[in-house]
Each structure stands twice: as structure tokens, then as C-alpha cells.
Amino acid sequence: MSATFTLDGEAIEFEPGQTLIEAARVKGRFIPFLCAHPEFPAHGSCRVCTVLVNGRPMASCTTKAAEGLVVESTTAELKSDRQALVQMLFVEGNHFCPGCEKSGGCTLQSLGTELGVTSAGFAHESPRRPVDASHPDILLDFNRCILCELCVRASADVDHKDVFALSGRGLSKHLIVNAESGRLADTGMSTTDKAMTVCPVGVILKKRHGFHAPIGERPHDVESPRQHVEHVKGRAP
């Protein structure tokens, strides 16, 4: 008999080494997430996927599944905490969805919809970070960065270019370009790099390609993160 843990009362089978969110995804159970990516080891930076494990809050993207664990993901308190986290991300940066080229394909936007976030909840910080348009094919809008580190890891581990890094600590922490000039044009960044596709928001954009999909046909119009997870099992070979 396969090893199982319970998720909101449902027995979930898992393979050795799987995390809670991985095992749940395979079984079509949705745990909200933001910074987790199936191609990179999780590091739990956003905490949106936090669940209760035997009564204690833990990040489901980094917690390994184990026999007999009792996991809760749908409590009213967890939903409220997730809503607050998403609201804080929206107000910390400049996320004006109707004018953003990533609208309809933005994980933050889609997650906000999924969680029922209808207002900012906090005062907007309205940062004034530079926009880097120096590259002939790529635009960087640092005002939208949520510090998920996915572009940093993709550029280092997959592209082997180390184009991006995070600098500073606490409230001063921000994304930078690893070039003496600080300009993307002075790096080896290419539109075919993995780092181009992993940003969950609208920081890294391909020039002359914005708003190409009409409303109703954008990625998250067709399938939300929850729907994607629910369909995983059905699409598996």
C-alpha cells in the first residue's frame, strides 16, 4: 500500500522525496503558490503556499511529504493570510493590471483573482525604480519585481549567464543586472534564455510583442492556476 498523508481530510498518496505541493498537484489538489516552479528546487520565499502541518504553519513547497501527516490548506485563517501576502505584493510594487503587457498571463494577478482579492488593503508604496530599455529586444520593468528569484536562478542554473542578482537587504532589497553599467544591453541576455519565461509578473518583457493575445484568449483566461493543477492528473501519460 502506498504511503499517504491527509490534505483537508483527503488521503493523498506520494512518492518518496515529493514535497507536499508536488504530491497535491499530481492528485489534482490546488495549494496556492507564487514563487514555486517545477523546474527549480523550492526555497519558500513568498510563503503563499503555507499550510498547517500537524497544526504548525509550514511552506508546502519545501516540506517533504511523510506518512501520516495531517495537512490543512483551506482554513479561513490561511486564506486570510494568503490574501494579505498578495495584497502586500500588489502595493509594494506598481501593478496596474489594465496597462500591463503581462495581464492575463501574470501569476500574481491570477492568484489575486483566485483568492478573492478585490482591494489593495494597504497604502501603495508606488516605488520609482528605473525601467531598462537598453536591450534591443528585451524590456525590464523593475517596478513590478516581487523578488521571487526565479530569473536569478534560471539565468545562473540553466542559461549559465548570471545576468540577474538581488542586492540589498530588507526594504532595500531589489533586482539588479550583473553588468558594470547595470544595463541589460551589456550582458549576454537573449530572448531564447530560460530567464525570459520564468518571471511570474511583468518584469521581463519581449519588445514588440505586448498585448498580442486578445482578452479571452490569454493564458490565464483559458486556464487559471487552479484549473491547471486540476487538469495535471488528466493530462499525465
ZAMAR-465927 format. One record per atom (N, C-alpha, C): x, y, z. Coordinates in steps of 0.02 Angstrom, whole numbers, padded with zeros to 5 digits, always signed. Example, Ala and Ser with C-alpha at 12.3 -4.5 7.8 and 13.67 -1.06 7.14 Angstrom:
<nodes>
+00660-00284+00390+00615-00225+00390+00660-00165+00390+00642-00112+00354+00684-00053+00357+00645+00002+00394
</nodes>
This chain:
<nodes>
+00042-00060+00000+00000+00000+00000+00044+00062+00000+00026+00111-00042+00066+00172-00047+00061+00214+00016+00115+00252+00030+00115+00297+00086+00068+00356+00072+00035+00380+00124-00012+00435+00115-00006+00485+00172-00027+00546+00157-00041+00596+00209-00111+00622+00195-00141+00658+00240-00207+00685+00228-00204+00759+00214-00240+00781+00164-00244+00852+00147-00317+00872+00151-00333+00912+00201-00402+00933+00213-00449+00873+00215-00425+00820+00248-00466+00761+00258-00462+00709+00204-00428+00724+00148-00422+00677+00092-00354+00643+00093-00353+00578+00085-00290+00541+00083-00254+00555+00018-00191+00576+00022-00151+00591-00037-00090+00544-00039-00086+00503-00091-00028+00460-00100+00031+00501-00124+00091+00480-00106+00150+00517-00128+00208+00470-00140+00255+00494-00180+00317+00458-00193+00372+00485-00147+00420+00442-00129+00475+00466-00086+00509+00526-00116+00521+00577-00075+00555+00637-00098+00509+00692-00121+00445+00677-00133+00399+00729-00155+00384+00778-00098+00375+00841-00116+00352+00890-00067+00276+00887-00063+00248+00920-00014+00176+00920-00006+00141+00949-00067+00168+01005-00094+00135+01037-00150+00141+00995-00214+00197+00959-00222+00206+00916-00280+00157+00858-00277+00151+00825-00220+00105+00769-00214+00033+00791-00224+00017+00849-00196-00052+00875-00204-00066+00891-00277-00017+00920-00313-00027+00938-00383-00041+00876-00426-00003+00822-00414-00013+00761-00452-00083+00733-00443-00110+00742-00384-00177+00717-00369-00232+00768-00386-00212+00823-00418-00261+00872-00439-00286+00917-00383-00249+00920-00328-00268+00964-00272-00228+01028-00276-00262+01085-00272-00231+01150-00280-00212+01180-00213-00147+01195-00205-00123+01235-00150-00096+01300-00181-00122+01358-00163-00099+01421-00194-00023+01429-00187+00008+01454-00240+00081+01463-00240+00097+01524-00284+00159+01547-00278+00181+01603-00319+00253+01594-00343+00300+01583-00298+00370+01578-00318+00392+01508-00336+00351+01457-00320+00370+01388-00335+00369+01376-00411+00419+01339-00435+00423+01322-00506+00447+01250-00512+00413+01209-00553+00429+01138-00555+00499+01122-00580+00533+01169-00613+00599+01156-00640+00656+01176-00593+00639+01205-00535+00690+01227-00488+00674+01203-00418+00726+01187-00379+00714+01169-00308+00680+01228-00273+00630+01213-00234+00593+01265-00199+00634+01294-00142+00622+01357-00126+00656+01388-00070+00610+01429-00026+00545+01427-00039+00496+01455+00006+00500+01529+00019+00513+01569-00032+00523+01640-00021+00458+01679-00013+00404+01659-00046+00343+01700-00044+00295+01681+00012+00297+01618+00034+00256+01592+00088+00182+01589+00072+00163+01601+00010+00092+01596-00008+00067+01524-00002+00111+01476-00012+00091+01405-00009+00091+01377+00062+00096+01419+00113+00097+01395+00182+00034+01356+00199+00044+01299+00230-00011+01257+00254+00001+01241+00328-00047+01210+00360-00038+01186+00428-00020+01113+00425+00037+01094+00453+00059+01025+00455+00059+01003+00528+00013+00958+00544+00003+00938+00614-00005+00999+00659-00040+01050+00631-00056+01110+00670-00005+01165+00666+00052+01153+00633+00105+01204+00629+00110+01232+00558+00118+01298+00550+00124+01327+00483+00191+01309+00451+00189+01283+00390+00249+01265+00353+00238+01276+00279+00291+01292+00243+00287+01302+00170+00279+01235+00136+00226+01226+00098+00213+01161+00067+00261+01147+00009+00295+01199-00017+00341+01188-00072+00408+01161-00049+00424+01167+00016+00488+01143+00042+00479+01085+00091+00419+01073+00115+00407+01020+00164+00396+00954+00129+00436+00904+00146+00430+00839+00115+00368+00802+00142+00334+00768+00096+00278+00726+00116+00302+00668+00159+00263+00650+00209+00282+00595+00254+00218+00560+00275+00225+00496+00288+00169+00455+00308+00135+00483+00370+00069+00489+00366+00030+00508+00424+00023+00581+00439+00056+00625+00399+00049+00696+00412-00023+00719+00402-00044+00764+00444-00111+00794+00438-00101+00865+00414-00122+00878+00351-00109+00943+00319-00175+00979+00307-00177+01043+00325-00235+01085+00312-00215+01143+00267-00255+01156+00216-00239+01209+00169-00296+01257+00156-00355+01242+00181-00414+01282+00163-00447+01316+00223-00410+01325+00277-00441+01359+00335-00452+01433+00320-00498+01462+00355-00512+01534+00346-00451+01576+00363-00413+01556+00414-00353+01594+00433-00300+01592+00378-00290+01533+00348-00240+01528+00295-00261+01570+00235-00325+01568+00218-00349+01609+00161-00337+01683+00175-00352+01705+00236-00341+01775+00253-00267+01794+00250-00224+01749+00273-00152+01763+00271-00128+01768+00199-00152+01723+00156-00132+01724+00085-00156+01788+00051-00217+01807+00066-00243+01869+00038-00199+01928+00058-00179+01931+00121-00138+01986+00145-00070+01986+00111-00040+01927+00102+00025+01923+00068+00021+01949-00003-00032+01928-00039-00041+01951-00108-00054+02026-00110-00095+02051-00064-00108+02122-00062-00043+02162-00051+00000+02137-00006+00062+02172+00008+00107+02173-00053+00107+02119-00092+00147+02118-00153+00120+02168-00205+00055+02173-00209+00025+02220-00256+00043+02293-00239+00043+02310-00175+00054+02380-00156+00129+02396-00151+00171+02345-00142+00243+02358-00137+00272+02380-00204+00244+02354-00258+00267+02372-00325+00213+02411-00362+00225+02422-00426+00175+02455-00468+00142+02403-00514+00084+02380-00494+00049+02328-00531-00019+02354-00554-00018+02391-00609-00080+02417-00638-00100+02370-00695-00139+02320-00678-00153+02265-00724-00181+02286-00792-00228+02333-00796-00255+02350-00862-00203+02377-00911-00148+02405-00885-00097+02432-00930-00035+02390-00934-00037+02330-00908+00023+02287-00906+00020+02236-00962+00076+02229-00998+00080+02181-01054+00072+02109-01031+00084+02095-00966+00078+02026-00940+00008+02010-00916-00038+02059-00918-00106+02048-00895-00137+01988-00931-00165+01943-00892-00194+01882-00921-00145+01825-00921-00082+01840-00907-00031+01788-00903+00012+01796-00841-00012+01837-00795+00025+01854-00734+00002+01811-00676+00048+01775-00645+00029+01731-00590+00004+01769-00530+00033+01827-00515+00010+01868-00459-00062+01891-00471-00076+01914-00530-00144+01937-00548-00193+01879-00542-00175+01822-00570-00220+01764-00570-00231+01738-00499-00178+01738-00459-00184+01715-00390-00228+01763-00350-00221+01828-00362-00264+01876-00329-00338+01863-00344-00352+01847-00407-00421+01830-00427-00444+01767-00392-00401+01717-00391-00416+01653-00359-00432+01661-00285-00395+01705-00252-00404+01714-00180-00458+01766-00162-00488+01796-00213-00541+01844-00200-00516+01911-00176-00455+01931-00196-00428+01996-00177-00460+02050-00220-00499+02093-00189-00535+02145-00227-00513+02215-00210-00467+02223-00162-00443+02289-00145-00370+02284-00123-00336+02341-00124-00265+02341-00106-00254+02324-00033-00296+02348+00011-00291+02331+00081-00239+02371+00120-00188+02396+00086-00135+02434+00118-00120+02495+00074-00083+02542+00102-00064+02601+00064-00013+02582+00011-00021+02608-00049+00026+02595-00103+00093+02630-00090+00147+02593-00100+00213+02623-00091+00236+02661-00154+00209+02641-00212+00224+02674-00276+00299+02687-00285+00338+02634-00290+00410+02643-00298+00427+02674-00366+00484+02706-00370+00507+02736-00432+00573+02703-00451+00568+02642-00478+00626+02604-00498+00637+02615-00573+00699+02612-00595+00713+02625-00666+00687+02571-00712+00667+02590-00771+00649+02543-00824+00709+02538-00871+00731+02478-00885+00789+02468-00928+00766+02447-00997+00772+02493-01045+00754+02479-01114+00816+02476-01159+00874+02465-01129+00936+02468-01167+00946+02410-01215+00917+02353-01199+00924+02294-01242+00880+02301-01304+00904+02281-01362+00863+02291-01423+00799+02249-01424+00796+02194-01386+00738+02150-01390+00702+02138-01324+00729+02163-01269+00701+02148-01203+00694+02212-01162+00637+02217-01128+00623+02273-01083+00620+02247-01012+00652+02282-00965+00648+02265-00894+00611+02320-00857+00556+02302-00824+00520+02349-00782+00527+02326-00709+00577+02354-00675+00593+02334-00607+00537+02352-00557+00492+02395-00577+00438+02416-00532+00390+02359-00516+00392+02306-00555+00345+02251-00545+00377+02191-00510+00440+02195-00494+00476+02137-00466+00449+02119-00396+00437+02054-00385+00413+02029-00320+00467+01988-00284+00529+01991-00309+00587+01960-00276+00580+01884-00269+00550+01852-00319+00542+01779-00316+00607+01742-00331+00655+01776-00363+00721+01749-00380+00721+01699-00437+00664+01688-00470+00663+01638-00523+00707+01657-00582+00709+01722-00600+00752+01742-00656+00826+01735-00637+00842+01748-00573+00911+01740-00549+00932+01668-00556+00890+01622-00534+00907+01551-00536+00908+01524-00607+00861+01546-00649+00859+01522-00718+00921+01545-00756+00940+01607-00747+00998+01634-00782+01062+01600-00759+01066+01584-00695+01127+01553-00669+01129+01478-00683+01074+01443-00669+01075+01370-00671+01059+01340-00739+01020+01376-00780+01001+01349-00846+01038+01384-00902+01037+01451-00901+01070+01489-00955+01145+01496-00944+01167+01488-00881+01238+01494-00863+01267+01562-00883+01227+01614-00870+01248+01681-00888+01250+01728-00828+01216+01711-00774+01215+01753-00714+01198+01826-00730+01146+01835-00769+01127+01903-00789+01097+01942-00730+01060+01908-00686+01023+01942-00632+01049+01924-00563+01036+01968-00516+01052+01956-00446+01007+02000-00403+01003+01983-00339+00968+02025-00291+01019+02063-00249+01006+02126-00238+01052+02168-00199+01014+02201-00142+01050+02214-00087+01019+02246-00030+00985+02197+00016+00959+02223+00071+00925+02182+00121+00862+02217+00145+00814+02177+00168+00753+02207+00195+00716+02248+00143+00694+02308+00163+00656+02350+00118+00696+02376+00059+00762+02373+00065+00805+02398+00010+00822+02343-00040+00800+02283-00029+00816+02227-00073+00785+02239-00142+00823+02228-00195+00797+02240-00262+00836+02200-00314+00806+02193-00372+00836+02156-00427+00885+02201-00464+00942+02173-00482+00992+02210-00521+01015+02169-00580+01048+02202-00628+01079+02169-00685+01154+02164-00672+01181+02105-00682+01253+02094-00669+01295+02119-00728+01302+02183-00731+01347+02215-00780+01375+02277-00747+01436+02295-00765+01467+02353-00734+01425+02415-00744+01392+02420-00801+01350+02477-00816+01281+02471-00784+01262+02409-00764+01195+02398-00738+01142+02393-00792+01164+02392-00856+01117+02391-00912+01113+02321-00943+01051+02301-00960+01041+02235-00989+01077+02227-01055+01084+02282-01092+01117+02279-01157+01190+02257-01152+01219+02265-01093+01289+02247-01083+01298+02177-01053+01248+02135-01061+01251+02065-01039+01240+02021-01101+01243+01956-01089+01231+01909-01144+01160+01884-01147+01113+01921-01116+01043+01902-01114+01013+01896-01185+00975+01842-01196+00943+01830-01261+00869+01814-01250+00829+01826-01300+00757+01811-01295+00744+01736-01291+00793+01695-01307+00784+01622-01302+00806+01595-01234+00829+01637-01189+00851+01615-01123+00792+01591-01081+00807+01544-01037+00756+01521-00991+00731+01577-00946+00776+01623-00929+00757+01679-00885+00701+01722-00916+00692+01718-00981+00639+01757-01013+00570+01732-00995+00563+01668-00977+00497+01637-00971+00475+01623-00900+00518+01633-00850+00501+01611-00783+00471+01666-00739+00477+01729-00759+00451+01783-00717+00375+01776-00709+00349+01773-00647+00277+01766-00638+00238+01830-00647+00273+01886-00652+00240+01951-00662+00267+01983-00726+00264+02049-00732+00282+02082-00794+00348+02119-00792+00400+02088-00764+00465+02122-00761+00504+02113-00826+00508+02052-00851+00549+02037-00910+00502+02029-00970+00505+02075-01016+00458+02076-01072+00495+02078-01139+00468+02043-01187+00495+02044-01254+00467+02105-01291+00511+02146-01317+00489+02205-01353+00450+02187-01416+00404+02232-01435+00364+02224-01496+00320+02161-01493+00303+02139-01431+00264+02077-01425+00206+02085-01377+00197+02145-01348+00146+02154-01297+00075+02154-01324+00029+02133-01281-00043+02133-01296-00059+02095-01360-00022+02041-01374-00033+02004-01436-00093+01958-01432-00114+01938-01371-00171+01893-01364-00232+01933-01341-00288+01928-01375-00348+01965-01355-00377+01938-01291-00414+01980-01254-00447+01958-01193-00493+01900-01208-00487+01848-01168-00524+01787-01180-00480+01731-01206-00422+01750-01234-00376+01700-01261-00307+01703-01228-00300+01745-01177-00237+01750-01141-00228+01687-01098-00166+01670-01078-00154+01607-01043-00200+01594-00983-00209+01645-00940-00250+01634-00881-00323+01647-00893-00342+01670-00952-00412+01671-00971-00434+01600-00988-00388+01563-01019-00403+01495-01041-00399+01446-00983-00349+01455-00940-00340+01408-00885-00304+01443-00827-00338+01447-00771-00310+01477-00711-00261+01428-00678-00219+01452-00631-00175+01405-00596-00213+01347-00564-00271+01360-00535-00310+01306-00505-00331+01255-00558-00356+01279-00615-00377+01234-00668-00319+01194-00695-00260+01227-00700-00201+01191-00724-00185+01133-00678-00186+01145-00612-00171+01092-00565-00224+01037-00568-00287+01056-00574-00340+01007-00576-00336+00963-00638-00306+00989-00692-00301+00951-00754-00237+00911-00760-00189+00921-00714-00125+00887-00719-00133+00812-00723-00173+00785-00678-00181+00712-00675-00211+00687-00739-00260+00723-00767-00292+00701-00829-00247+00704-00889-00196+00749-00889-00151+00754-00946-00091+00708-00940-00081+00679-00881-00022+00637-00872-00028+00574-00913+00028+00549-00942+00026+00488-00982+00008+00428-00941
</nodes>
